[in-house]
Structures are given as C-alpha cells and as structure tokens.
C-alpha cells in the first residue's frame, strides 16, 4: 500500500502541492485528474523520490526514498528522457541491467512487439520520431514490471494502436494485482477500467472517490470533474476533511 501523508511542495513562492494526502490500494487503478498546473506531476515526482517536499510518503511501510521502496516503485514520465547515442534495444538492455533483471530478453521482445517498435531496435534515440520516442519511453518504464507504477500523462503523443495496446496492458497489470496511478488532464482518455479517481486543483485534492460511489450518484466522471473544479451545483461528493472549509471559496481565480 502506498500512502501520501500531508505532502506540501513549494517551488520558491509557488505552492505546487498543498497538504495532499491519499492512499493507493493494491490491484487498483487510480486516475489522477486535474487541469494543467493542478500539481499532478509534482505529486508523482514527489512519490517517486525526485523532489524534496514536506510530509511523508511510504510504500509498504518503507519511506519512499529507501532502496526497499525504490524496488517496488516504477514511473513513466510525461516527457521521454532518452539517450541520443543509444539504440532502442540498447536502451532496453541498459534498463534491464540497471534493475538487475534476469531472463529479460523475452520481455523486451514482447514489449517492443506490442508497441510496434520491434523493427526499430537498431535506431538511435535521436533518430526516432516524437511518437516513437514516446513508445520507447513506455517500453522502458514497463520493462522492470514494478508492483506500483505511476504514469504521468501516458497516452499523450501515442498513435491509436499504442493507445489501445497500453489500455489493454494497463488492464492486464490491474488484473495481476499491480497498483496503478495514471495522471491526465484529458477526461475523455479515461475509458479504461479505473477504480478510483482523485481530482486535484490548485495543488489540493478536491475529491477522492471510488467508481462505484460516482456511479451510485448517477454521475459521469466529466460531470464530477466540472462539479468539483468549477463549482457547478453543490456536490454530495466526498471531499477530504481538510478540504471542507475551502469548498466555498474556490474556482474564481483560474480563468
Ligand atoms: P500538472 O502536472 O497538474 O500540470 P505541475 O505539478 O506540473 O502541474 O505544476 C504545479 C504548479 O507548480 C504549477 O503552478 C507550475 O507552474 C509549478 N511548477 C511545476 N514545476 C515547477 C518548477 N520546476 N519550478 C517552478 N514551478 C514549477
């Protein structure tokens, strides 16, 4: 189980994440929704251990920056950071060795096949189109097969085949008991079998609800999103306790 407890992250005077708390359950897919600048990438980078922040993040009871936690955590960044002078296959082998994987060849083949990169194995990072870079970024992130995988806008820049394949793959990981978090600002892209949604705005968690709760209220995700982020109709949606006093005063400043 992953817990984020009262995490605050400031960049200078900008409060990017403001006292955020939530948990991620094993075998579940959580969608982290929010407009641009809501703090989604910042909380993901905090969880993965890239940033300093105030508060506490634990992974199976280990602090997130310990080696025990790092073995469990995986991350697919929004923007690929590839090595221009390594080929596609060299990227994959480099990651396999960095994670001390054994018998990784079949897994590499499987991922490159599924994401239609098998015929690009000998291409260098800087010879790849943007979309191909995005697919290699995905293959590299999926290769170590972590128990907890955080994906920052993973569908952006992918072609329709890769989008379909990634959605299938995500469902397979969910069925296999992995803990998954996908951040996005595009609600329409969330048509896979998600279990929970966390809606962030202005660095805060504005709603944290299960799919069955939303469906039980007869709402779509889109309706919930606008209700929460634009204050349309008073919501009966469960908001975190610390957000309650803030509920009346939000929404005017971001237009
Ligand atoms: P999201 O992923 O939801 O679009 P971010 O986490 O990227 O949001 O950004 C949250 C806030 O933090 C924004 O106001 C953004 O401008 C600011 N921010 C993000 N990264 C940096 C940075 N490296 N330096 C300064 N401000 C940043």
Boltz pocket constraint, residues with backbone or C-beta under 6 A from the ligand:
constraints:
  - pocket:
      binder: B
      contacts: [[A, 11], [A, 14], [A, 15], [A, 16], [A, 34], [A, 35], [A, 36], [A, 37], [A, 38], [A, 39], [A, 40], [A, 41], [A, 42], [A, 43]]
      max_distance: 6.0
